[in-house]
Amino acid sequence: MPPNERVNPERDDGLAIAERPKTKKPRKYVVVFHNDDYTTMEFVVHVLMKFFHLDETGATSVMLNIHRKGYGVAGVYTRDIAETKASLVMDYAKEHGHPLKCTAEPEGFGGSDE
Protein backbone atom coordinates (compact mmCIF):
# COMPACT_ATOMS: atom_id res chain seq x y z
CA MET A 1 0.00 0.00 0.00
CA PRO A 2 1.45 3.39 -0.91
CA PRO A 3 2.29 5.51 2.18
CA ASN A 4 -0.16 8.27 1.27
CA GLU A 5 -3.14 5.92 0.77
CA ARG A 6 -5.58 5.92 3.66
CA VAL A 7 -7.13 2.79 5.07
CA ASN A 8 -10.89 2.71 4.71
CA PRO A 9 -12.37 1.28 7.93
CA GLU A 10 -15.65 0.65 6.07
CA ARG A 11 -13.97 -1.78 3.68
CA ASP A 12 -13.84 -5.40 4.83
CA ASP A 13 -10.64 -7.13 3.70
CA GLY A 14 -11.21 -10.02 6.08
CA LEU A 15 -8.78 -8.48 8.53
CA ALA A 16 -9.77 -7.91 12.11
CA ILE A 17 -9.01 -4.50 13.47
CA ALA A 18 -7.99 -4.53 17.09
CA GLU A 19 -8.48 -1.36 19.02
CA ARG A 20 -5.67 -0.40 21.33
CA PRO A 21 -6.84 -0.67 24.93
CA LYS A 22 -6.88 2.63 26.75
CA THR A 23 -4.42 2.74 29.60
CA LYS A 24 -5.18 4.60 32.77
CA LYS A 25 -2.70 6.62 34.73
CA PRO A 26 -1.67 4.79 37.89
CA ARG A 27 -3.67 5.73 40.94
CA LYS A 28 -1.88 8.13 43.25
CA TYR A 29 -1.42 7.54 46.97
CA VAL A 30 -1.08 10.05 49.77
CA VAL A 31 1.33 9.64 52.66
CA VAL A 32 -0.68 10.36 55.79
CA PHE A 33 0.65 11.22 59.25
CA HIS A 34 -1.72 10.40 62.12
CA ASN A 35 -1.82 12.42 65.32
CA ASP A 36 -0.87 10.87 68.63
CA ASP A 37 -0.38 12.25 72.14
CA TYR A 38 3.29 11.29 72.45
CA THR A 39 5.26 12.23 69.32
CA THR A 40 6.60 15.77 69.68
CA MET A 41 5.69 18.47 67.20
CA GLU A 42 9.39 19.17 66.70
CA PHE A 43 10.04 15.54 65.71
CA VAL A 44 7.16 15.60 63.19
CA VAL A 45 8.55 18.79 61.62
CA HIS A 46 12.02 17.19 61.50
CA VAL A 47 10.65 14.05 59.77
CA LEU A 48 8.66 16.09 57.24
CA MET A 49 11.79 18.06 56.35
CA LYS A 50 14.03 14.97 56.23
CA PHE A 51 11.83 12.57 54.22
CA PHE A 52 9.55 14.92 52.28
CA HIS A 53 11.99 17.78 51.66
CA LEU A 54 9.62 20.43 52.98
CA ASP A 55 11.04 23.70 54.23
CA GLU A 56 10.46 24.58 57.87
CA THR A 57 7.37 26.68 57.11
CA GLY A 58 5.75 23.94 54.99
CA ALA A 59 6.61 21.23 57.52
CA THR A 60 5.18 23.32 60.37
CA SER A 61 1.98 23.89 58.39
CA VAL A 62 1.51 20.14 57.78
CA MET A 63 2.34 19.39 61.43
CA LEU A 64 -0.32 21.86 62.64
CA ASN A 65 -2.82 20.26 60.28
CA ILE A 66 -1.99 16.86 61.80
CA HIS A 67 -2.39 18.29 65.28
CA ARG A 68 -5.74 19.99 64.57
CA LYS A 69 -7.46 17.48 62.26
CA GLY A 70 -5.93 14.28 63.59
CA TYR A 71 -4.12 13.59 60.32
CA GLY A 72 -2.20 15.40 57.62
CA VAL A 73 -0.97 14.67 54.10
CA ALA A 74 2.79 14.83 53.65
CA GLY A 75 2.83 14.16 49.91
CA VAL A 76 1.25 12.44 46.90
CA TYR A 77 3.14 9.68 45.08
CA THR A 78 2.75 6.46 43.15
CA ARG A 79 1.82 3.50 45.36
CA ASP A 80 5.33 2.03 45.68
CA ILE A 81 6.95 5.33 46.59
CA ALA A 82 4.20 6.24 49.07
CA GLU A 83 4.44 2.86 50.81
CA THR A 84 8.23 3.07 50.93
CA LYS A 85 8.18 6.58 52.41
CA ALA A 86 5.58 5.56 55.02
CA SER A 87 7.68 2.55 55.98
CA LEU A 88 10.89 4.61 56.22
CA VAL A 89 9.15 7.17 58.44
CA MET A 90 7.76 4.47 60.74
CA ASP A 91 11.17 2.81 61.07
CA TYR A 92 12.88 6.15 61.75
CA ALA A 93 10.28 7.10 64.37
CA LYS A 94 10.65 3.73 66.10
CA GLU A 95 14.45 4.09 66.17
CA HIS A 96 13.98 7.44 67.93
CA GLY A 97 11.40 6.17 70.42
CA HIS A 98 8.31 7.80 68.90
CA PRO A 99 5.01 5.98 68.25
CA LEU A 100 4.36 8.06 65.11
CA LYS A 101 1.92 6.41 62.70
CA CYS A 102 2.34 7.05 58.99
CA THR A 103 0.33 5.30 56.26
CA ALA A 104 -0.04 5.28 52.47
CA GLU A 105 -3.68 5.70 51.42
CA PRO A 106 -5.31 5.91 47.97
CA GLU A 107 -5.76 9.53 46.92
CA GLY A 108 -9.13 10.88 48.01
CA PHE A 109 -9.29 8.79 51.19
CA GLY A 110 -11.79 10.08 53.71
CA GLY A 111 -13.30 12.36 51.10
CA SER A 112 -10.33 14.74 51.12
CA ASP A 113 -7.68 15.35 48.47
CA GLU A 114 -5.81 17.86 50.61
Secondary structure, DSSP 4 states (H G I P E B T S, - for coil): --TTPPP-TTS--S---PPPPPPPPPPEEEEEEE--SSS-HHHHHHHHHHHH---HHHHHHHHHHHHHHSEEEEEEEEHHHHHHHHHHHHHHHHHTT---EEEEEETTGGG---
